[in-house]
Amino acid sequence: MKIALGADHRGFRLKEELKQWLAARGHEAVDLGTDGAGRVDYPDYAFKVADAVAGHEADRGILICSTGIGMSIAANKVHGVRAALVGSVRLARLARGHNDSNVLCIGADVIAGTLARRIVGTWLATKFAGGRHKRRLAKIARYR
């Protein structure tokens, strides 16, 4: 799977860790920045990843900032993106299974490396359930 990764300065270290972890599992991890721990603005990277997913340049996206909140707000501005802020394995499963999320947002200050890897692994492995959830997502997609 081709996965676009993006982070601000607070999420940089976790992004680098996940990039290596994903590659070791056979995924193509496309790093869209940031390239260091110097202060940057999270929307710049949220939009890069969201645009890559919405434009079908990547199958899915992962965004990381200190809390994941800013990244999720910014990414959801991009038409076709369903960014989910996830803090547990259960929520990762539901974000994919019920909401067909295509961008995962994680807070590096609240999620440790081991849990982040479990969340990402679950999120990538979970299939969209369809059914009643498909109808609900269609309503969201049709809204202005």
OpenMM code with the backbone's topology and positions (N, CA, C; nanometers):
from openmm import Vec3, app, unit

residues = "MET LYS ILE ALA LEU GLY ALA ASP HIS ARG GLY PHE ARG LEU LYS GLU GLU LEU LYS GLN TRP LEU ALA ALA ARG GLY HIS GLU ALA VAL ASP LEU GLY THR ASP GLY ALA GLY ARG VAL ASP TYR PRO ASP TYR ALA PHE LYS VAL ALA ASP ALA VAL ALA GLY HIS GLU ALA ASP ARG GLY ILE LEU ILE CYS SER THR GLY ILE GLY MET SER ILE ALA ALA ASN LYS VAL HIS GLY VAL ARG ALA ALA LEU VAL GLY SER VAL ARG LEU ALA ARG LEU ALA ARG GLY HIS ASN ASP SER ASN VAL LEU CYS ILE GLY ALA ASP VAL ILE ALA GLY THR LEU ALA ARG ARG ILE VAL GLY THR TRP LEU ALA THR LYS PHE ALA GLY GLY ARG HIS LYS ARG ARG LEU ALA LYS ILE ALA ARG TYR ARG".split()
positions = [
    Vec3(0.0846, -0.1175, 0.0000),
    Vec3(0.0000, 0.0000, 0.0000),
    Vec3(0.0896, 0.1244, 0.0000),
    Vec3(0.0500, 0.2246, -0.0752),
    Vec3(0.1244, 0.3505, -0.0798),
    Vec3(0.0631, 0.4454, 0.0230),
    Vec3(0.1449, 0.4871, 0.1192),
    Vec3(0.0974, 0.5673, 0.2313),
    Vec3(0.1753, 0.6981, 0.2377),
    Vec3(0.1030, 0.8105, 0.2272),
    Vec3(0.1649, 0.9420, 0.2403),
    Vec3(0.1755, 0.9763, 0.3880),
    Vec3(0.2927, 1.0220, 0.4287),
    Vec3(0.3174, 1.0593, 0.5684),
    Vec3(0.3486, 1.2073, 0.5778),
    Vec3(0.2954, 1.2700, 0.6815),
    Vec3(0.3264, 1.4096, 0.7057),
    Vec3(0.3241, 1.4387, 0.8543),
    Vec3(0.4070, 1.5334, 0.8955),
    Vec3(0.4148, 1.5702, 1.0366),
    Vec3(0.4671, 1.7117, 1.0486),
    Vec3(0.4336, 1.7737, 1.1608),
    Vec3(0.4981, 1.9001, 1.1944),
    Vec3(0.6199, 1.8673, 1.2815),
    Vec3(0.6800, 1.9697, 1.3381),
    Vec3(0.8007, 1.9497, 1.4196),
    Vec3(0.7764, 1.8601, 1.5406),
    Vec3(0.6560, 1.8667, 1.5987),
    Vec3(0.6267, 1.7851, 1.7169),
    Vec3(0.6063, 1.6382, 1.6805),
    Vec3(0.5644, 1.6110, 1.5582),
    Vec3(0.5416, 1.4736, 1.5153),
    Vec3(0.6542, 1.4141, 1.4341),
    Vec3(0.7599, 1.4915, 1.4121),
    Vec3(0.8690, 1.4481, 1.3250),
    Vec3(0.9293, 1.3140, 1.3661),
    Vec3(0.9641, 1.2974, 1.4926),
    Vec3(1.0300, 1.1729, 1.5360),
    Vec3(0.9396, 1.0515, 1.5179),
    Vec3(0.8126, 1.0637, 1.5521),
    Vec3(0.7210, 0.9513, 1.5355),
    Vec3(0.6992, 0.9204, 1.3872),
    Vec3(0.6939, 1.0242, 1.3043),
    Vec3(0.6815, 1.0021, 1.1595),
    Vec3(0.7997, 0.9208, 1.1077),
    Vec3(0.9180, 0.9569, 1.1495),
    Vec3(1.0386, 0.8854, 1.1050),
    Vec3(1.0345, 0.7398, 1.1497),
    Vec3(0.9904, 0.7162, 1.2718),
    Vec3(0.9787, 0.5796, 1.3238),
    Vec3(0.8759, 0.4999, 1.2436),
    Vec3(0.7598, 0.5593, 1.2200),
    Vec3(0.6545, 0.4890, 1.1449),
    Vec3(0.6941, 0.4665, 0.9998),
    Vec3(0.7681, 0.5584, 0.9424),
    Vec3(0.8144, 0.5431, 0.8036),
    Vec3(0.8989, 0.4171, 0.7897),
    Vec3(0.9896, 0.3964, 0.8817),
    Vec3(1.0741, 0.2761, 0.8786),
    Vec3(0.9918, 0.1501, 0.9051),
    Vec3(0.9015, 0.1577, 1.0002),
    Vec3(0.8159, 0.0446, 1.0370),
    Vec3(0.7288, 0.0035, 0.9190),
    Vec3(0.6698, 0.1013, 0.8498),
    Vec3(0.5852, 0.0711, 0.7334),
    Vec3(0.6660, 0.0079, 0.6205),
    Vec3(0.7824, 0.0628, 0.5935),
    Vec3(0.8681, 0.0094, 0.4872),
    Vec3(0.9089, -0.1345, 0.5175),
    Vec3(0.9377, -0.1637, 0.6434),
    Vec3(0.9758, -0.2996, 0.6830),
    Vec3(0.8621, -0.3991, 0.6633),
    Vec3(0.7401, -0.3497, 0.6544),
    Vec3(0.6227, -0.4356, 0.6333),
    Vec3(0.5760, -0.4341, 0.4884),
    Vec3(0.6586, -0.3802, 0.3996),
    Vec3(0.6305, -0.3859, 0.2570),
    Vec3(0.5475, -0.2729, 0.2004),
    Vec3(0.5177, -0.1724, 0.2810),
    Vec3(0.4413, -0.0573, 0.2310),
    Vec3(0.5358, 0.0450, 0.1701),
    Vec3(0.4840, 0.1212, 0.0753),
    Vec3(0.5602, 0.2321, 0.0196),
    Vec3(0.5236, 0.3567, 0.0991),
    Vec3(0.6140, 0.4012, 0.1837),
    Vec3(0.5914, 0.5183, 0.2676),
    Vec3(0.6474, 0.6412, 0.1968),
    Vec3(0.5597, 0.7329, 0.1596),
    Vec3(0.5988, 0.8549, 0.0898),
    Vec3(0.6014, 0.9690, 0.1916),
    Vec3(0.7203, 1.0182, 0.2190),
    Vec3(0.7396, 1.1219, 0.3208),
    Vec3(0.7197, 1.2596, 0.2582),
    Vec3(0.6138, 1.3290, 0.3009),
    Vec3(0.5846, 1.4624, 0.2495),
    Vec3(0.6247, 1.5722, 0.3478),
    Vec3(0.7098, 1.5357, 0.4449),
    Vec3(0.7645, 1.6340, 0.5363),
    Vec3(0.6942, 1.6353, 0.6705),
    Vec3(0.7498, 1.7071, 0.7557),
    Vec3(0.8632, 1.7936, 0.7565),
    Vec3(0.9914, 1.7100, 0.7630),
    Vec3(1.1020, 1.7757, 0.7343),
    Vec3(1.2288, 1.7044, 0.7264),
    Vec3(1.3179, 1.7243, 0.8481),
    Vec3(1.2648, 1.7822, 0.9539),
    Vec3(1.3448, 1.8037, 1.0733),
    Vec3(1.2594, 1.8523, 1.1890),
    Vec3(1.3246, 1.8789, 1.3001),
    Vec3(1.2540, 1.9180, 1.4220),
    Vec3(1.2368, 2.0690, 1.4358),
    Vec3(1.2759, 2.1448, 1.3323),
    Vec3(1.2565, 2.2901, 1.3366),
    Vec3(1.1087, 2.3255, 1.3268),
    Vec3(1.0682, 2.4310, 1.3925),
    Vec3(0.9276, 2.4716, 1.3997),
    Vec3(0.8699, 2.4976, 1.2606),
    Vec3(0.7537, 2.4349, 1.2339),
    Vec3(0.6795, 2.4526, 1.1084),
    Vec3(0.5306, 2.4618, 1.1412),
    Vec3(0.4497, 2.4922, 1.0418),
    Vec3(0.3052, 2.5019, 1.0587),
    Vec3(0.2382, 2.3744, 1.0095),
    Vec3(0.1630, 2.3084, 1.0974),
    Vec3(0.1015, 2.1800, 1.0652),
    Vec3(0.0080, 2.1820, 0.9439),
    Vec3(-0.0670, 2.2910, 0.9160),
    Vec3(-0.1571, 2.2832, 0.8001),
    Vec3(-0.0841, 2.2573, 0.6684),
    Vec3(0.0385, 2.3074, 0.6557),
    Vec3(0.1140, 2.2866, 0.5316),
    Vec3(0.1295, 2.1380, 0.5002),
    Vec3(0.1539, 2.0575, 0.6024),
    Vec3(0.1765, 1.9136, 0.5828),
    Vec3(0.0447, 1.8376, 0.5781),
    Vec3(-0.0544, 1.8855, 0.6514),
    Vec3(-0.1872, 1.8237, 0.6454),
    Vec3(-0.2422, 1.8341, 0.5035),
    Vec3(-0.2281, 1.9516, 0.4415),
    Vec3(-0.2803, 1.9701, 0.3066),
    Vec3(-0.2033, 1.8872, 0.2041),
    Vec3(-0.0720, 1.8746, 0.2206),
    Vec3(0.0070, 1.7925, 0.1276),
    Vec3(-0.0404, 1.6472, 0.1291),
    Vec3(-0.0546, 1.5925, 0.2476),
    Vec3(-0.0974, 1.4526, 0.2598),
    Vec3(-0.2420, 1.4361, 0.2135),
    Vec3(-0.3305, 1.5250, 0.2564),
    Vec3(-0.4710, 1.5163, 0.2180),
    Vec3(-0.4870, 1.5280, 0.0670),
    Vec3(-0.4141, 1.6186, 0.0046),
    Vec3(-0.4203, 1.6326, -0.1412),
    Vec3(-0.3705, 1.5066, -0.2114),
    Vec3(-0.2655, 1.4444, -0.1576),
    Vec3(-0.2129, 1.3206, -0.2173),
    Vec3(-0.3162, 1.2089, -0.2099),
    Vec3(-0.3871, 1.1988, -0.0994),
    Vec3(-0.4901, 1.0953, -0.0846),
    Vec3(-0.6105, 1.1276, -0.1727),
    Vec3(-0.6583, 1.2507, -0.1668),
    Vec3(-0.7748, 1.2899, -0.2473),
    Vec3(-0.7466, 1.2794, -0.3967),
    Vec3(-0.6219, 1.3042, -0.4356),
    Vec3(-0.5821, 1.2968, -0.5756),
    Vec3(-0.5393, 1.1583, -0.6200),
    Vec3(-0.5555, 1.0592, -0.5346),
    Vec3(-0.5223, 0.9188, -0.5633),
    Vec3(-0.3736, 0.8977, -0.5941),
    Vec3(-0.2899, 0.9854, -0.5383),
    Vec3(-0.1454, 0.9665, -0.5483),
    Vec3(-0.0952, 0.8747, -0.4373),
    Vec3(-0.1778, 0.8561, -0.3355),
    Vec3(-0.1489, 0.7650, -0.2246),
    Vec3(-0.2784, 0.6946, -0.1876),
    Vec3(-0.2654, 0.5704, -0.1407),
    Vec3(-0.3837, 0.4945, -0.0996),
    Vec3(-0.4420, 0.5484, 0.0299),
    Vec3(-0.3543, 0.5847, 0.1214),
    Vec3(-0.3958, 0.6389, 0.2506),
    Vec3(-0.2903, 0.7371, 0.2989),
    Vec3(-0.3250, 0.8097, 0.4054),
    Vec3(-0.2323, 0.9058, 0.4619),
    Vec3(-0.2275, 0.8968, 0.6127),
    Vec3(-0.1137, 0.9338, 0.6673),
    Vec3(-0.0956, 0.9398, 0.8125),
    Vec3(-0.0353, 1.0760, 0.8454),
    Vec3(-0.0990, 1.1448, 0.9401),
    Vec3(-0.0545, 1.2772, 0.9827),
    Vec3(-0.0278, 1.2769, 1.1326),
    Vec3(0.0796, 1.3458, 1.1722),
    Vec3(0.1189, 1.3464, 1.3120),
    Vec3(0.1585, 1.4880, 1.3533),
    Vec3(0.0965, 1.5358, 1.4591),
    Vec3(0.1373, 1.6598, 1.5244),
    Vec3(0.1360, 1.6318, 1.6739),
    Vec3(0.1386, 1.7326, 1.7567),
    Vec3(0.1469, 1.7055, 1.9003),
    Vec3(0.0234, 1.6336, 1.9521),
    Vec3(-0.0955, 1.6760, 1.9111),
    Vec3(-0.2192, 1.6130, 1.9580),
    Vec3(-0.2956, 1.5393, 1.8485),
    Vec3(-0.2692, 1.5707, 1.7232),
    Vec3(-0.3448, 1.5160, 1.6110),
    Vec3(-0.4676, 1.5986, 1.5779),
    Vec3(-0.5057, 1.6881, 1.6661),
    Vec3(-0.6276, 1.7666, 1.6463),
    Vec3(-0.6136, 1.8627, 1.5282),
    Vec3(-0.5084, 1.9414, 1.5281),
    Vec3(-0.4886, 2.0376, 1.4195),
    Vec3(-0.4789, 1.9702, 1.2842),
    Vec3(-0.4050, 1.8605, 1.2779),
    Vec3(-0.3920, 1.7872, 1.1517),
    Vec3(-0.5277, 1.7382, 1.1031),
    Vec3(-0.6098, 1.6858, 1.1938),
    Vec3(-0.7396, 1.6326, 1.1516),
    Vec3(-0.8320, 1.7447, 1.1036),
    Vec3(-0.8301, 1.8576, 1.1702),
    Vec3(-0.9130, 1.9704, 1.1272),
    Vec3(-0.8706, 2.0164, 0.9878),
    Vec3(-0.7408, 2.0330, 0.9672),
    Vec3(-0.6915, 2.0810, 0.8377),
    Vec3(-0.7169, 1.9794, 0.7266),
    Vec3(-0.6867, 1.8537, 0.7514),
    Vec3(-0.7020, 1.7515, 0.6467),
    Vec3(-0.8468, 1.7365, 0.6035),
    Vec3(-0.9390, 1.7507, 0.6968),
    Vec3(-1.0807, 1.7361, 0.6628),
    Vec3(-1.1356, 1.8519, 0.5811),
    Vec3(-1.0582, 1.9561, 0.5585),
    Vec3(-1.0976, 2.0643, 0.4688),
    Vec3(-1.0867, 2.0211, 0.3222),
    Vec3(-1.0112, 1.9155, 0.2953),
    Vec3(-0.9873, 1.8700, 0.1583),
    Vec3(-1.0986, 1.7746, 0.1165),
    Vec3(-1.1687, 1.8087, 0.0082),
    Vec3(-1.2792, 1.7272, -0.0418),
    Vec3(-1.2305, 1.5846, -0.0714),
    Vec3(-1.3041, 1.4878, -0.0212),
    Vec3(-1.2700, 1.3479, -0.0444),
    Vec3(-1.1880, 1.2854, 0.0666),
    Vec3(-1.1481, 1.3657, 0.1626),
    Vec3(-1.0688, 1.3139, 0.2743),
    Vec3(-1.1598, 1.2906, 0.3934),
    Vec3(-1.1387, 1.1772, 0.4576),
    Vec3(-1.2064, 1.1434, 0.5821),
    Vec3(-1.0972, 1.1158, 0.6853),
    Vec3(-1.0501, 1.2237, 0.7459),
    Vec3(-0.9412, 1.2138, 0.8429),
    Vec3(-0.9983, 1.1839, 0.9810),
    Vec3(-0.9397, 1.0874, 1.0479),
    Vec3(-0.9854, 1.0476, 1.1806),
    Vec3(-0.8720, 1.0614, 1.2811),
    Vec3(-0.9003, 1.1325, 1.3880),
    Vec3(-0.8076, 1.1421, 1.5011),
    Vec3(-0.8296, 1.0188, 1.5866),
    Vec3(-0.7262, 0.9367, 1.5993),
    Vec3(-0.7394, 0.8073, 1.6660),
    Vec3(-0.6382, 0.7970, 1.7792),
    Vec3(-0.6877, 0.7486, 1.8944),
    Vec3(-0.6010, 0.7335, 2.0105),
    Vec3(-0.6014, 0.5944, 2.0706),
    Vec3(-0.6672, 0.4992, 2.0028),
    Vec3(-0.6687, 0.3621, 2.0536),
    Vec3(-0.6857, 0.2649, 1.9374),
    Vec3(-0.6537, 0.1402, 1.9625),
    Vec3(-0.6695, 0.0359, 1.8607),
    Vec3(-0.8171, 0.0199, 1.8246),
    Vec3(-0.9043, 0.0251, 1.9249),
    Vec3(-1.0485, 0.0123, 1.8982),
    Vec3(-1.0973, 0.1229, 1.8056),
    Vec3(-1.0549, 0.2455, 1.8321),
    Vec3(-1.0968, 0.3566, 1.7467),
    Vec3(-1.0373, 0.3453, 1.6069),
    Vec3(-0.9177, 0.2899, 1.5939),
    Vec3(-0.8584, 0.2677, 1.4615),
    Vec3(-0.9451, 0.1705, 1.3811),
    Vec3(-0.9902, 0.0659, 1.4468),
    Vec3(-1.0765, -0.0334, 1.3814),
    Vec3(-1.2088, 0.0302, 1.3375),
    Vec3(-1.2684, 0.1102, 1.4253),
    Vec3(-1.3955, 0.1743, 1.3932),
    Vec3(-1.3800, 0.2838, 1.2874),
    Vec3(-1.2699, 0.3571, 1.2918),
    Vec3(-1.2468, 0.4632, 1.1933),
    Vec3(-1.2424, 0.4072, 1.0518),
    Vec3(-1.1885, 0.2888, 1.0370),
    Vec3(-1.1850, 0.2243, 0.9049),
    Vec3(-1.3153, 0.1490, 0.8789),
    Vec3(-1.3571, 0.0664, 0.9724),
    Vec3(-1.4715, -0.0208, 0.9509),
    Vec3(-1.6019, 0.0534, 0.9327),
    Vec3(-1.6237, 0.1593, 1.0099),
    Vec3(-1.7499, 0.2329, 1.0034),
    Vec3(-1.7404, 0.3606, 0.9211),
    Vec3(-1.6243, 0.4255, 0.9216),
    Vec3(-1.6113, 0.5567, 0.8581),
    Vec3(-1.5245, 0.5590, 0.7343),
    Vec3(-1.4659, 0.4450, 0.6989),
    Vec3(-1.3800, 0.4353, 0.5803),
    Vec3(-1.2774, 0.5478, 0.5767),
    Vec3(-1.2195, 0.5795, 0.6924),
    Vec3(-1.1225, 0.6887, 0.6973),
    Vec3(-1.0050, 0.6572, 0.6064),
    Vec3(-0.9593, 0.7593, 0.5366),
    Vec3(-0.8456, 0.7416, 0.4472),
    Vec3(-0.7224, 0.8189, 0.4936),
    Vec3(-0.7388, 0.8960, 0.5997),
    Vec3(-0.6256, 0.9642, 0.6632),
    Vec3(-0.6354, 0.9416, 0.8134),
    Vec3(-0.5270, 0.8959, 0.8706),
    Vec3(-0.5171, 0.8701, 1.0142),
    Vec3(-0.4372, 0.9829, 1.0775),
    Vec3(-0.4903, 1.0409, 1.1853),
    Vec3(-0.4210, 1.1467, 1.2582),
    Vec3(-0.3864, 1.0967, 1.3976),
    Vec3(-0.2617, 1.1209, 1.4364),
    Vec3(-0.2105, 1.0736, 1.5649),
    Vec3(-0.1421, 1.1890, 1.6373),
    Vec3(-0.1575, 1.1924, 1.7686),
    Vec3(-0.0891, 1.2907, 1.8516),
    Vec3(0.0372, 1.2311, 1.9104),
    Vec3(0.1508, 1.2816, 1.8682),
    Vec3(0.2793, 1.2281, 1.9147),
    Vec3(0.3028, 1.2535, 2.0628),
    Vec3(0.2408, 1.3554, 2.1192),
    Vec3(0.2586, 1.3841, 2.2613),
    Vec3(0.1703, 1.2964, 2.3493),
    Vec3(0.0747, 1.2260, 2.2899),
    Vec3(-0.0185, 1.1445, 2.3682),
    Vec3(-0.0149, 0.9958, 2.3326),
    Vec3(0.0501, 0.9609, 2.2229),
    Vec3(0.0577, 0.8212, 2.1785),
    Vec3(0.2046, 0.7804, 2.1667),
    Vec3(0.2447, 0.6780, 2.2405),
    Vec3(0.3830, 0.6285, 2.2360),
    Vec3(0.4045, 0.5429, 2.1118),
    Vec3(0.5302, 0.5171, 2.0798),
    Vec3(0.5665, 0.4431, 1.9593),
    Vec3(0.5005, 0.3078, 1.9451),
    Vec3(0.4994, 0.2276, 2.0514),
    Vec3(0.4399, 0.0939, 2.0447),
    Vec3(0.2906, 0.1012, 2.0163),
    Vec3(0.2198, 0.1875, 2.0871),
    Vec3(0.0769, 0.2021, 2.0628),
    Vec3(0.0517, 0.2605, 1.9246),
    Vec3(0.1322, 0.3547, 1.8831),
    Vec3(0.1169, 0.4128, 1.7485),
    Vec3(0.1291, 0.3042, 1.6421),
    Vec3(0.2243, 0.2159, 1.6562),
    Vec3(0.2415, 0.1067, 1.5581),
    Vec3(0.1209, 0.0128, 1.5596),
    Vec3(0.0669, -0.0168, 1.6769),
    Vec3(-0.0522, -0.1020, 1.6866),
    Vec3(-0.1733, -0.0339, 1.6226),
    Vec3(-0.1876, 0.0955, 1.6465),
    Vec3(-0.2972, 0.1710, 1.5868),
    Vec3(-0.2847, 0.1705, 1.4345),
    Vec3(-0.1674, 0.2026, 1.3843),
    Vec3(-0.1462, 0.2067, 1.2395),
    Vec3(-0.1687, 0.0684, 1.1779),
    Vec3(-0.1153, -0.0351, 1.2400),
    Vec3(-0.1332, -0.1715, 1.1875),
    Vec3(-0.2792, -0.2117, 1.1803),
    Vec3(-0.3542, -0.1798, 1.2833),
    Vec3(-0.4971, -0.2106, 1.2858),
    Vec3(-0.5711, -0.1299, 1.1800),
    Vec3(-0.5404, -0.0024, 1.1721),
    Vec3(-0.6055, 0.0863, 1.0767),
    Vec3(-0.5809, 0.0413, 0.9326),
    Vec3(-0.4587, -0.0004, 0.9036),
    Vec3(-0.4270, -0.0467, 0.7680),
    Vec3(-0.4933, -0.1802, 0.7358),
    Vec3(-0.5088, -0.2666, 0.8343),
    Vec3(-0.5617, -0.4011, 0.8106),
    Vec3(-0.7142, -0.4068, 0.8070),
    Vec3(-0.7805, -0.3068, 0.8640),
    Vec3(-0.9261, -0.3107, 0.8750),
    Vec3(-0.9925, -0.2692, 0.7438),
    Vec3(-1.0880, -0.3481, 0.7009),
    Vec3(-1.1652, -0.3201, 0.5790),
    Vec3(-1.2903, -0.2405, 0.6146),
    Vec3(-1.3371, -0.1610, 0.5208),
    Vec3(-1.4615, -0.0867, 0.5378),
    Vec3(-1.5779, -0.1841, 0.5365),
    Vec3(-1.6682, -0.1713, 0.6328),
    Vec3(-1.7801, -0.2649, 0.6476),
    Vec3(-1.8916, -0.2420, 0.5469),
    Vec3(-1.9017, -0.1215, 0.4903),
    Vec3(-2.0085, -0.0926, 0.3949),
    Vec3(-2.1441, -0.0888, 0.4631),
    Vec3(-2.2469, -0.1408, 0.3948),
    Vec3(-2.3812, -0.1466, 0.4519),
    Vec3(-2.4325, -0.0104, 0.4934),
    Vec3(-2.4900, -0.0034, 0.6119),
    Vec3(-2.5487, 0.1218, 0.6623),
    Vec3(-2.4451, 0.2334, 0.6695),
    Vec3(-2.3198, 0.1974, 0.6854),
    Vec3(-2.2137, 0.2975, 0.6942),
    Vec3(-2.1912, 0.3650, 0.5591),
    Vec3(-2.2081, 0.2908, 0.4520),
    Vec3(-2.1922, 0.3466, 0.3175),
    Vec3(-2.2971, 0.4554, 0.2925),
    Vec3(-2.4184, 0.4316, 0.3341),
    Vec3(-2.5265, 0.5295, 0.3187),
    Vec3(-2.4931, 0.6572, 0.3957),
    Vec3(-2.4420, 0.6431, 0.5135),
    Vec3(-2.4084, 0.7589, 0.5962),
    Vec3(-2.2932, 0.8395, 0.5364),
    Vec3(-2.1944, 0.7703, 0.4851),
    Vec3(-2.0821, 0.8407, 0.4221),
    Vec3(-2.1265, 0.9126, 0.2956),
    Vec3(-2.2217, 0.8549, 0.2234),
    Vec3(-2.2758, 0.9216, 0.1046),
    Vec3(-2.3432, 1.0529, 0.1421),
    Vec3(-2.4117, 1.0558, 0.2543),
    Vec3(-2.4747, 1.1793, 0.3011),
    Vec3(-2.3682, 1.2856, 0.3302),
    Vec3(-2.2605, 1.2447, 0.3910),
    Vec3(-2.1521, 1.3382, 0.4211),
    Vec3(-2.0912, 1.3908, 0.2912),
    Vec3(-2.0668, 1.3017, 0.1955),
    Vec3(-2.0050, 1.3399, 0.0689),
    Vec3(-2.0931, 1.4376, -0.0101),
    Vec3(-2.2239, 1.4223, -0.0006),
    Vec3(-2.3155, 1.5100, -0.0744),
    Vec3(-2.3300, 1.6475, -0.0114),
    Vec3(-2.2989, 1.6608, 0.1140),
    Vec3(-2.3173, 1.7891, 0.1810),
    Vec3(-2.2201, 1.8900, 0.1243),
    Vec3(-2.2721, 1.9974, 0.0762),
    Vec3(-2.1921, 2.1062, 0.0165),
    Vec3(-2.0513, 2.0677, -0.0006),
] * unit.nanometer
topology = app.Topology()
chain = topology.addChain("A")
for resn in residues:
    res = topology.addResidue(resn, chain)
    for name in ("N", "CA", "C"):
        topology.addAtom(name, app.Element.getBySymbol(name[0]), res)
